Amino acid sequence: MSESSERQRHLIIDEVRRLLAADDTADIVAFVEPLHPSDLADVLEHLEDDERLRVLELIPAPLASDSLAEMEEEEHPAELLAQMEPERIAELFEELADDDAADLIGELEPEEQERVLESVADSDELRELLEYPEDSAGGIMTRELVSVRSTANATEAIDELREHASDREDFYTVFVVDRDARLRGVVTLRDLILASPSTSITELLEDPVAVVPVDMDQEEVGRILSRYNLASIGVVDDEGRLVGRITFDDVIDVVEAETTEDILRFASVSDEEQLRGTTAGAIRSRLPWLAVNTITLSLAALVVWAYKDTIEQLAILAAVMPVIAGLGGNAGTQALAVTIRRIAIAEETAAERWSAVWKELIVGLVNGLLIGGLVALVALALPDTDPVFGGVVMIAMWGNLVVASTLGAFFPIVLERSGIDPAVASSIFVTTFTDLFGFLLLLGLASSFLL
């Protein structure tokens, strides 16, 4: 966000707070009503809970419902909704898209869910959506779609669109279903409008570029929409019945959530930690991974302890060891980042996947030789340094960068093929082995050639 935009946001927040303090109901509504729901959601996230609730109860229901749907999950918009009177809850749910409504209710505890659902006039569809796993196609789809019968002609189809499309969100695809609601294909609006009135829908029918089963993982749904550049995609059940659709704006949210999850996992931070969560929550989330890393790094510490006599006799090794470990860690992280991203977005055969290991091996050999030579030159520039010491440092650095780069590709692939999320555990293994091999090479070679 630019500095001017940030300043403008703070001015809006300050004005909303001033109006709330002045208890100026009419001016509050007049001030926030022109705001886009996303902007108002951002403002609400910077207010106290009682201030948020008051604003949401005062403003028109369409703006309040859209703003709730735009709020970040860690700000607990569903809890705000649950605090409202049943009449207001019903009013807001009347305006919410069913997928947004299901997402909000899904954040609540079962007792709260039931209380909110009792306030909604027609809650059957919401209950059905809540039955799907949150991270599945069914969990992010909406039942609000536009479909026509396969037995209709162009005129009848357009009449159906006029009758049912007015109370739907923007639609990009007209789905064609048979009498049992099974998906038969799609029709473009252009073909439908240009067709003669008596033209049968079956003559205009096209096979959909893709459809997704209701139990498909949301991340895979995102890949399909991205791959085929689709604005929306149909969702079908086990019998091929059309049960909903997923639009690109829903997938944008999914991609953001999955990317955040992968970044946190890559850093060995639990995805349960919220970006704006509490200090206690951060401690609970990170402490187990730090404990695991402490245990694994103890192996490297044992290597250092085993060569304590060597370090006592060659104190300069203590200055070189962090360099070996640090550069090895950086090389491993680079290979990890590329490989995990490759696993996430590329559909490859086993041979293509394993080629990443060979690539990183070559990268490690070349970079290790060059960086090892550079570090050796720096080491030789120190006063009273044995030339053999430079060779030891170069070989140790070279070997460690080869190991780091190779394992940075090897571990994610092995973990993925074992059914383990490579973003979660790879960094711990790579860090441990690069430190272990780096210290072992440096201290072992120093013991053999310098003592």
C-alpha positions in Angstrom: 0.0 0.0 0.0 1.4 3.5 -0.9 2.1 6.1 1.7 -0.8 8.2 0.6 -3.2 5.3 0.6 -2.0 4.4 4.1 -2.6 7.9 5.3 -6.0 8.0 3.8 -7.0 4.8 5.5 -5.9 6.1 8.9 -7.9 9.3 8.3 -11.0 7.2 7.6 -10.5 5.1 10.7 -10.0 8.2 12.8 -13.2 9.8 11.4 -15.2 6.6 12.0 -14.1 6.5 15.6 -14.9 10.2 16.1 -18.4 9.7 14.7 -18.9 6.7 16.9 -17.8 8.6 20.0 -20.1 11.4 19.1 -23.0 8.9 18.7 -23.8 10.5 15.3 -25.7 7.6 13.7 -26.8 9.4 10.5 -23.3 10.7 9.8 -21.7 7.3 10.4 -24.0 5.7 7.8 -23.5 8.6 5.4 -19.7 8.5 5.8 -19.1 4.7 5.4 -21.8 3.9 2.8 -19.8 5.1 -0.2 -16.9 2.9 0.8 -16.2 -0.3 -1.2 -16.9 -3.4 1.0 -13.2 -4.4 0.8 -12.2 -0.9 2.0 -14.8 -1.0 4.8 -13.6 -4.4 5.9 -10.1 -3.0 6.2 -11.4 -0.2 8.3 -13.4 -2.6 10.5 -10.3 -4.7 11.1 -8.7 -1.7 12.8 -11.6 -1.0 15.1 -12.3 -2.5 18.5 -14.9 -5.3 18.6 -17.7 -3.2 20.0 -17.0 -0.5 17.4 -17.1 -3.0 14.6 -20.4 -4.4 15.8 -22.0 -1.0 16.1 -21.0 0.0 12.6 -22.2 -3.3 11.1 -25.6 -3.0 12.9 -26.1 0.6 11.6 -25.1 0.4 7.9 -27.4 -1.1 5.2 -27.5 -4.9 5.1 -25.9 -5.3 1.6 -22.9 -3.3 2.6 -22.6 -5.0 6.0 -22.8 -8.5 4.6 -20.3 -7.9 1.8 -17.9 -6.3 4.3 -18.2 -9.3 6.7 -17.4 -11.6 3.8 -14.3 -9.5 2.9 -12.8 -9.5 6.4 -9.8 -11.7 7.1 -10.6 -15.0 8.9 -8.2 -14.2 11.7 -10.4 -11.2 12.6 -13.2 -13.6 13.4 -16.1 -11.9 11.4 -18.3 -14.9 12.2 -18.1 -14.1 15.9 -19.3 -10.5 15.1 -22.2 -12.0 13.2 -23.1 -14.3 16.1 -23.4 -11.4 18.5 -26.2 -9.8 16.5 -29.9 -10.1 17.0 -31.6 -13.0 15.0 -33.5 -10.5 12.9 -30.3 -8.8 11.8 -28.6 -12.1 11.2 -31.4 -13.1 8.9 -31.2 -9.8 7.1 -27.5 -10.2 6.4 -27.8 -13.8 5.3 -30.4 -12.7 2.8 -27.7 -10.6 1.1 -24.8 -13.0 1.4 -23.8 -15.5 -1.3 -24.3 -19.0 0.0 -20.6 -19.9 -0.2 -19.7 -16.7 1.8 -22.4 -17.5 4.3 -21.2 -21.1 4.7 -17.6 -19.9 5.2 -18.7 -17.5 8.0 -20.8 -20.2 9.7 -18.1 -22.7 9.3 -15.8 -20.6 11.6 -18.2 -21.0 14.6 -18.5 -23.7 17.2 -21.3 -26.2 16.5 -23.6 -24.6 19.1 -23.1 -21.2 17.7 -23.6 -22.5 14.2 -27.0 -24.0 15.1 -28.1 -20.7 16.7 -27.2 -18.7 13.6 -28.8 -21.2 11.3 -32.0 -21.0 13.2 -32.2 -17.3 12.3 -32.0 -18.1 8.6 -35.2 -18.7 6.8 -34.0 -21.3 4.3 -30.9 -22.9 5.9 -31.1 -26.3 4.1 -28.6 -25.4 1.4 -26.2 -23.9 3.9 -26.3 -27.1 6.0 -25.5 -29.1 2.9 -22.6 -26.9 2.1 -21.3 -27.2 5.6 -21.1 -30.9 5.2 -18.3 -30.7 2.7 -14.7 -30.4 3.9 -13.6 -26.8 4.1 -10.6 -27.4 1.7 -12.6 -29.3 -0.9 -14.4 -28.1 -4.1 -17.7 -28.6 -2.3 -16.4 -26.4 0.6 -15.7 -23.4 -1.7 -18.4 -23.7 -4.3 -21.7 -21.8 -4.5 -25.0 -23.4 -5.5 -26.0 -20.1 -7.1 -25.5 -20.9 -10.8 -27.4 -20.5 -14.1 -28.5 -23.6 -15.9 -31.0 -24.5 -18.6 -32.7 -27.7 -19.6 -31.2 -29.7 -22.4 -34.7 -30.1 -24.0 -35.2 -26.3 -24.3 -34.7 -24.2 -27.4 -32.9 -20.9 -27.6 -36.0 -18.8 -26.8 -37.0 -21.0 -23.8 -33.4 -20.9 -22.5 -33.3 -17.1 -22.7 -36.6 -16.9 -20.8 -35.2 -19.2 -18.1 -32.1 -17.0 -17.8 -34.3 -13.9 -17.4 -36.3 -15.6 -14.7 -33.5 -17.0 -12.6 -30.4 -15.0 -13.4 -31.5 -11.8 -11.8 -31.0 -13.2 -8.2 -27.7 -14.7 -9.0 -24.1 -13.4 -8.8 -22.4 -12.5 -12.0 -22.4 -15.6 -14.2 -19.9 -16.5 -17.0 -21.2 -19.8 -18.1 -24.6 -21.2 -18.9 -24.7 -24.9 -17.8 -26.9 -27.4 -19.6 -28.5 -30.2 -17.5 -30.9 -33.0 -18.2 -34.1 -33.8 -16.2 -31.9 -35.6 -13.6 -29.7 -32.5 -13.2 -26.7 -34.3 -14.8 -24.4 -31.9 -16.5 -24.6 -32.3 -20.3 -22.4 -29.4 -21.4 -22.2 -25.6 -21.6 -23.5 -22.9 -23.9 -21.9 -19.5 -24.4 -24.1 -16.5 -24.1 -22.9 -15.3 -27.5 -24.2 -18.5 -29.2 -27.4 -18.4 -27.2 -28.2 -14.8 -28.1 -27.2 -15.1 -31.8 -29.1 -18.4 -32.3 -32.5 -18.4 -34.0 -35.4 -18.8 -31.6 -36.2 -22.3 -32.5 -32.7 -23.6 -32.3 -32.4 -26.5 -29.9 -29.9 -26.2 -27.0 -28.4 -29.5 -28.0 -27.2 -27.9 -31.3 -25.4 -25.2 -29.3 -24.0 -27.5 -26.7 -20.3 -27.6 -26.1 -18.3 -29.9 -23.8 -17.0 -28.1 -20.8 -13.3 -27.5 -20.8 -13.2 -29.0 -17.4 -15.4 -30.0 -14.4 -14.3 -30.9 -10.9 -15.7 -33.5 -8.5 -17.2 -32.2 -5.3 -14.4 -33.8 -3.2 -11.4 -32.5 -5.1 -8.9 -30.5 -3.1 -9.3 -26.8 -3.4 -5.6 -26.3 -4.4 -6.1 -28.7 -7.4 -9.2 -26.7 -8.4 -7.1 -23.6 -8.4 -4.6 -25.2 -10.7 -7.3 -26.3 -13.1 -8.9 -22.8 -13.4 -5.4 -21.3 -13.8 -4.3 -23.9 -16.4 -7.4 -23.4 -18.6 -7.9 -19.7 -17.9 -11.5 -20.3 -16.8 -13.8 -17.7 -15.2 -15.9 -20.4 -13.5 -16.0 -24.2 -13.4 -18.8 -26.7 -12.7 -18.8 -29.0 -9.7 -20.4 -32.4 -10.0 -21.2 -35.2 -7.6 -20.4 -38.9 -8.0 -23.4 -39.4 -10.4 -22.4 -36.5 -12.6 -25.1 -34.2 -11.2 -24.3 -30.5 -11.3 -24.2 -29.3 -7.7 -22.5 -26.0 -7.9 -19.8 -23.8 -9.5 -16.6 -22.2 -8.4 -15.6 -18.8 -9.8 -12.1 -17.3 -10.2 -12.6 -14.9 -7.3 -13.0 -17.8 -4.9 -9.8 -19.4 -6.3 -7.9 -16.2 -5.7 -8.7 -16.5 -2.0 -7.7 -20.2 -2.1 -4.4 -19.4 -3.8 -3.6 -16.7 -1.2 -4.5 -19.0 1.7 -2.5 -21.9 0.2 0.5 -19.7 -0.5 0.5 -18.3 3.0 0.3 -21.9 4.4 3.2 -23.0 2.2 5.4 -20.1 3.3 4.7 -20.7 6.9 5.3 -24.4 6.6 8.5 -23.8 4.6 9.8 -21.8 7.7 8.7 -24.7 9.9 5.9 -22.6 11.4 2.5 -24.3 11.9 -0.2 -23.1 9.5 -2.4 -22.9 12.6 -0.6 -19.7 13.5 -2.5 -16.7 12.3 -0.7 -13.8 10.7 -2.1 -11.4 13.2 -2.5 -13.9 16.0 -1.6 -13.5 19.7 1.9 -13.8 21.2 0.8 -17.0 23.1 -0.5 -18.5 19.9 2.8 -17.8 18.1 4.7 -19.5 21.0 2.5 -22.6 20.9 2.8 -22.8 17.1 6.6 -22.4 16.9 7.9 -24.1 20.0 7.4 -27.7 18.8 9.3 -27.2 15.6 12.1 -25.4 17.5 12.2 -28.4 19.8 12.5 -30.9 16.9 15.2 -28.7 15.3 17.1 -28.7 18.6 17.2 -32.5 18.6 18.3 -32.8 15.0 21.0 -30.1 15.3 22.4 -31.9 18.3 23.9 -34.4 15.8 26.0 -31.6 14.4 27.0 -30.6 17.9 28.2 -34.1 18.6 30.5 -33.9 15.5 32.0 -30.7 16.9 32.4 -32.3 20.3 34.1 -35.3 18.8 36.7 -33.0 17.2 37.2 -30.7 20.2 40.9 -31.5 20.4 41.3 -30.4 16.8 39.5 -27.1 17.5 41.7 -26.5 20.6 44.8 -26.9 18.5 43.5 -24.9 15.5 41.4 -22.1 16.9 41.0 -20.6 13.4 38.6 -23.5 12.7 36.1 -21.9 15.1 36.0 -18.8 12.8 35.5 -20.8 9.6 32.9 -23.2 10.9 30.0 -20.7 10.9 30.9 -19.7 7.3 30.7 -23.3 6.2 27.4 -23.9 8.0 25.9 -20.6 6.9 26.7 -20.9 3.2 25.6 -24.5 3.2 22.3 -23.5 4.8 21.8 -20.8 2.2 22.5 -23.2 -0.7 20.1 -25.8 0.8 17.4 -23.2 1.2 17.7 -22.1 -2.4 17.4 -25.7 -3.7 14.5 -26.3 -1.3 12.5 -23.2 -2.5 12.9 -24.1 -6.1 12.0 -27.8 -5.7 9.0 -27.2 -3.4 7.6 -24.7 -5.8 8.2 -27.1 -8.7 6.3 -29.8 -6.8 3.5 -27.4 -6.1 2.8 -26.2 -9.6 4.3 -28.7 -12.1 2.7 -31.9 -13.2 5.7 -34.2 -13.9 6.6 -37.8 -14.3 8.8 -39.5 -11.7 11.8 -39.2 -14.0 11.1 -35.5 -14.6 10.8 -34.9 -10.8 14.1 -36.7 -10.1 15.9 -34.7 -12.7 15.7 -31.8 -10.2 18.2 -33.7 -8.0 20.7 -34.1 -10.8 20.3 -30.4 -11.7 21.0 -29.3 -8.2 24.0 -31.7 -7.9 25.6 -30.0 -10.9 24.7 -26.5 -9.5 26.3 -27.5 -6.2 29.5 -28.8 -7.9 29.9 -25.6 -9.9 28.9 -23.1 -7.1 30.8 -25.1 -4.5 34.0 -25.0 -6.5 33.8 -21.2 -7.1 32.6 -20.3 -3.6 35.0 -22.8 -2.0 37.9 -21.2 -3.9 36.8 -17.7 -2.8 36.5 -18.7 0.9 39.9 -20.4 0.6 41.5 -17.2 -0.7 40.0 -15.2 2.2 41.3 -17.8 4.7 44.8 -17.6 3.1 44.8 -13.9 3.5 44.8 -14.3 7.3 48.2 -13.9 9.0 50.4 -17.0 9.4 48.0 -19.3 7.6 49.2 -22.6 6.3 48.5 -23.0 2.5 47.2 -26.5 3.2 44.5 -24.8 5.4 43.2 -23.0 2.3 42.9 -26.3 0.5 41.0 -27.9 3.5 38.6 -25.0 3.6 38.0 -25.1 -0.2 37.3 -28.9 -0.2 35.0 -28.6 2.9 33.0 -25.8 1.4 32.8 -27.4 -2.0 31.6 -30.7 -0.5 29.1 -29.0 1.8 27.5 -26.9 -1.1 27.2 -30.1 -3.2 25.5 -31.9 -0.3 23.3 -28.9 0.5 22.1 -28.4 -3.1 21.5 -32.1 -3.7 19.7 -32.7 -0.5 17.6 -29.5 -1.0 16.1 -31.2 -4.0 16.2 -34.8 -2.7 14.3 -34.5 0.6 11.2 -32.7 -0.8 10.8 -35.3 -3.5 11.2 -38.2 -1.1 8.8 -36.7 1.4 6.2 -36.0 -1.3 6.4 -39.5 -2.6 6.0 -40.7 1.0 2.8 -38.7 1.4 4.4 -36.1 3.7 4.0 -32.4 3.0 7.6 -31.4 1.8 7.1 -27.8 2.9 6.8 -28.9 6.6 9.8 -31.1 7.2 12.3 -30.5 4.5 14.1 -27.6 6.0 14.8 -29.4 9.3 16.4 -32.3 7.5 18.4 -30.2 5.1 19.7 -27.9 7.9 20.7 -30.8 10.0 22.6 -32.7 7.2 24.3 -29.6 5.8 25.7 -28.7 9.2 26.6 -32.3 9.9 28.5 -32.8 6.7 30.0 -29.4 6.7 31.5 -29.8 10.1 32.5 -33.4 9.5 34.4 -32.4 6.3 36.1 -29.4 7.7 37.1 -30.9 11.0 37.9 -34.3 9.6 40.2 -32.9 6.8 41.8 -30.5 9.3 42.6 -33.4 11.6 44.1 -35.5 8.7 46.2 -32.8 7.0 46.9 -30.1 9.5 47.8 -32.0 12.7 
